[in-house]
């Protein structure tokens, strides 16, 4: 039986993500409130879900296509 190591939130670069979002939105520490932090946290948790849906003729329904990450 193997156990996965539990990864803590601070090991997932949450602080770096929030800091980046603050810069993008021109939010200062004074403007940063609980609702904004919670909003950024929810975005952080779903950041790997970026994509779009496309019609599949094979399955006759919409399917989710994950977008390619073009970071260099």
N, CA and C of each residue as an Amber inpcrd file, in Angstrom:
protein
   216
   0.8550000  -1.1750000   0.0000000   0.0000000   0.0000000   0.0000000
   0.8990000   1.2340000   0.0000000   0.6510000   2.1500000  -0.9190000
   1.4520000   3.3660000  -0.9660000   0.5700000   4.5710000  -0.6400000
   1.1420000   5.5060000   0.0680000   0.4350000   6.7170000   0.4470000
   0.9980000   7.8910000  -0.3300000   0.1110000   8.7330000  -0.8160000
   0.5560000   9.9440000  -1.4850000   0.9110000  10.9740000  -0.4310000
   1.9820000  11.7020000  -0.6720000   2.3490000  12.7780000   0.2330000
   1.3310000  13.8940000   0.0950000   0.8060000  14.3440000   1.1980000
  -0.1530000  15.4420000   1.1630000   0.5900000  16.7440000   0.8880000
   0.1690000  17.4340000  -0.1520000   0.8120000  18.6910000  -0.5280000
   0.0480000  19.8320000   0.1170000   0.7640000  20.6120000   0.9000000
   0.1420000  21.7370000   1.5910000  -0.1120000  22.8800000   0.6220000
  -1.0710000  23.7370000   0.9650000  -1.4500000  24.8330000   0.0670000
  -0.2760000  25.7410000  -0.2290000   0.6120000  25.9540000   0.7520000
   1.7260000  26.8720000   0.5150000   2.8120000  26.2390000  -0.3410000
   2.7460000  24.9460000  -0.5610000   3.6840000  24.2910000  -1.4660000
   3.1880000  24.3260000  -2.9080000   2.0000000  24.8220000  -3.1130000
   1.4060000  24.8720000  -4.4430000   1.4780000  26.2700000  -5.0480000
   2.2780000  27.1290000  -4.5040000   2.4890000  28.4790000  -5.0250000
   1.2400000  29.3490000  -4.9630000   0.4030000  29.1490000  -3.9560000
  -0.7970000  29.9690000  -3.8040000  -0.4300000  31.4260000  -3.5770000
   0.5530000  31.6650000  -2.7270000   0.9720000  33.0410000  -2.4570000
   1.4690000  33.7360000  -3.7070000   2.2480000  33.0200000  -4.5130000
   2.7740000  33.5770000  -5.7550000   1.6230000  33.8930000  -6.7110000
   0.6290000  33.0050000  -6.7580000  -0.5260000  33.2140000  -7.6330000
  -1.3160000  34.4490000  -7.1980000  -1.5840000  34.5760000  -5.8900000
  -2.3390000  35.7290000  -5.3920000  -1.5620000  37.0180000  -5.6370000
  -0.2610000  36.9920000  -5.4180000   0.5660000  38.1730000  -5.6500000
   0.5040000  38.5860000  -7.1200000   0.5720000  37.6120000  -8.0240000
   0.4780000  37.8990000  -9.4600000  -0.8810000  38.4980000  -9.7940000
  -1.9550000  37.9330000  -9.2520000  -3.3050000  38.4460000  -9.5230000
  -3.4770000  39.8550000  -8.9690000  -2.8800000  40.1420000  -7.8150000
  -2.9510000  41.4950000  -7.2470000  -2.3100000  42.4980000  -8.1930000
  -1.1770000  42.1200000  -8.7840000  -0.5190000  42.9990000  -9.7520000
  -1.3890000  43.2080000 -10.9760000  -1.9820000  42.1160000 -11.4850000
  -2.8240000  42.2090000 -12.6800000  -4.0460000  43.0900000 -12.4570000
  -4.6140000  43.0260000 -11.2660000  -5.8410000  43.7630000 -10.9540000
  -5.5680000  45.1050000 -10.2740000  -4.2870000  45.4620000 -10.1140000
  -3.8850000  46.6900000  -9.4130000  -4.5330000  46.7900000  -8.0270000
  -4.4490000  45.7050000  -7.2780000  -4.9970000  45.6580000  -5.9190000
  -3.8470000  45.8290000  -4.9400000  -4.0180000  46.7310000  -3.9860000
  -3.0150000  46.9290000  -2.9460000  -3.3800000  46.0910000  -1.7260000
  -2.4810000  46.0300000  -0.7700000  -2.7640000  45.2910000   0.4670000
  -3.9490000  45.8770000   1.2050000  -4.1300000  47.1830000   1.0900000
  -5.2590000  47.8430000   1.7340000  -6.5780000  47.3610000   1.1120000
  -6.5750000  47.1530000  -0.2040000  -7.7720000  46.7160000  -0.9240000
  -8.0630000  45.2220000  -0.7500000  -7.0630000  44.4660000  -0.3150000
  -7.1980000  43.0170000  -0.2220000  -8.0470000  42.6460000   0.9940000
  -9.2490000  42.1560000   0.7310000 -10.1240000  41.7590000   1.8290000
 -10.4120000  40.2580000   1.7360000 -11.1990000  39.7650000   2.6650000
 -11.4860000  38.3340000   2.7440000 -12.1750000  37.8110000   1.4780000
 -13.1080000  38.5730000   0.9480000 -13.8120000  38.1430000  -0.2640000
 -12.8740000  38.0320000  -1.4590000 -11.9680000  38.9800000  -1.5910000
 -11.0130000  38.9520000  -2.7000000 -10.0750000  37.7620000  -2.5760000
  -9.6010000  37.4980000  -1.3710000  -8.7210000  36.3420000  -1.1550000
  -9.4650000  35.0530000  -1.4880000 -10.7060000  34.9390000  -1.0380000
 -11.4940000  33.7420000  -1.3400000 -11.7230000  33.5870000  -2.8380000
 -11.9770000  34.7030000  -3.5280000 -12.1610000  34.6790000  -4.9760000
 -10.8950000  34.1760000  -5.6650000  -9.7400000  34.7250000  -5.2890000
  -8.4800000  34.2980000  -5.8750000  -8.2000000  32.8330000  -5.5590000
  -8.5430000  32.3840000  -4.3590000  -8.3250000  30.9880000  -3.9790000
  -9.1620000  30.0510000  -4.8460000 -10.4160000  30.4160000  -5.0950000
 -11.2700000  29.5880000  -5.9500000 -10.7070000  29.5270000  -7.3740000
 -10.2070000  30.6470000  -7.8740000  -9.5870000  30.6450000  -9.2020000
  -8.3330000  29.7770000  -9.2150000  -7.5590000  29.8350000  -8.1270000
  -6.3330000  29.0520000  -8.0180000  -6.6540000  27.5610000  -8.0730000
  -7.7150000  27.1580000  -7.3920000  -8.0800000  25.7450000  -7.3560000
  -8.5460000  25.2430000  -8.7160000  -9.1230000  26.1120000  -9.5280000
  -9.6640000  25.6810000 -10.8220000  -8.7900000  26.0780000 -11.9950000
  -7.5860000  26.5580000 -11.7490000  -6.7480000  27.0640000 -12.8400000
  -6.3600000  25.9850000 -13.8370000  -6.3520000  24.7280000 -13.4360000
  -5.9970000  23.6580000 -14.3800000  -7.2010000  23.1830000 -15.1770000
  -8.3380000  23.8070000 -14.9720000  -9.5650000  23.4070000 -15.6810000
  -9.8180000  24.2480000 -16.9190000  -8.8170000  24.9840000 -17.3690000
  -9.0510000  25.8470000 -18.5270000  -9.2090000  24.9970000 -19.7820000
 -10.1860000  25.3600000 -20.5730000 -10.4470000  24.6180000 -21.7940000
 -11.7160000  25.1130000 -22.4530000 -12.2630000  24.2890000 -23.2960000
 -13.4870000  24.6450000 -24.0040000 -14.2120000  23.3620000 -24.3920000
 -15.4760000  23.5060000 -24.7250000 -16.2290000  22.3290000 -25.1570000
 -16.3700000  22.3420000 -26.6740000 -16.3840000  21.1610000 -27.2360000
 -16.5640000  20.9900000 -28.6740000 -17.5360000  19.8380000 -28.9080000
 -18.2680000  19.9220000 -30.0210000 -19.1820000  18.8550000 -30.3810000
 -18.3960000  17.6580000 -30.9000000 -18.7420000  16.4760000 -30.3990000
 -18.1120000  15.2460000 -30.8590000 -19.1230000  14.4640000 -31.6890000
 -18.8180000  14.2730000 -32.9690000 -19.6910000  13.4630000 -33.8160000
 -19.6820000  12.0030000 -33.3620000 -18.5420000  11.5770000 -32.8840000
 -18.4110000  10.1860000 -32.4400000 -19.3230000   9.8880000 -31.2510000
 -19.3160000  10.7860000 -30.2480000 -20.0990000  10.5650000 -29.0380000
 -21.4660000  11.2510000 -29.0690000 -21.6910000  12.0840000 -30.0880000
 -22.9500000  12.8140000 -30.2400000 -23.2990000  13.6520000 -29.0170000
 -22.2840000  14.3350000 -28.5010000 -22.4700000  15.2540000 -27.3800000
 -21.2450000  16.1600000 -27.2860000 -21.3680000  17.2190000 -26.4900000
 -20.2290000  18.1010000 -26.2510000 -19.2360000  17.4100000 -25.3350000
 -17.9560000  17.5720000 -25.6400000 -16.9010000  17.0330000 -24.7880000
 -15.9580000  18.1670000 -24.3990000 -15.2820000  18.0270000 -23.2790000
 -14.3670000  19.0400000 -22.7730000 -12.9800000  18.8220000 -23.3510000
 -12.4180000  19.8740000 -23.9330000 -11.0710000  19.8550000 -24.4830000
 -10.2110000  20.7770000 -23.6340000  -9.1720000  20.2150000 -23.0150000
  -8.2850000  21.0150000 -22.1770000  -7.3860000  21.8610000 -23.0770000
  -7.2840000  23.1620000 -22.7760000  -6.4350000  24.0540000 -23.5580000
  -4.9760000  23.7590000 -23.3000000  -4.1740000  23.8910000 -24.3390000
  -2.7290000  23.7120000 -24.2160000  -2.1480000  24.8700000 -23.4280000
  -1.1680000  24.5950000 -22.5930000  -0.4910000  25.6300000 -21.8280000
   0.7020000  26.0980000 -22.6310000   0.6770000  27.3410000 -23.1190000
   1.7310000  27.8530000 -23.9930000   2.7760000  28.6470000 -23.2480000
   3.0710000  28.2970000 -22.0080000   4.1000000  29.0050000 -21.2450000
   5.4690000  28.5200000 -21.6700000   6.3810000  29.4580000 -21.8200000
   7.7440000  29.0890000 -22.2130000   8.6980000  29.3400000 -21.0860000
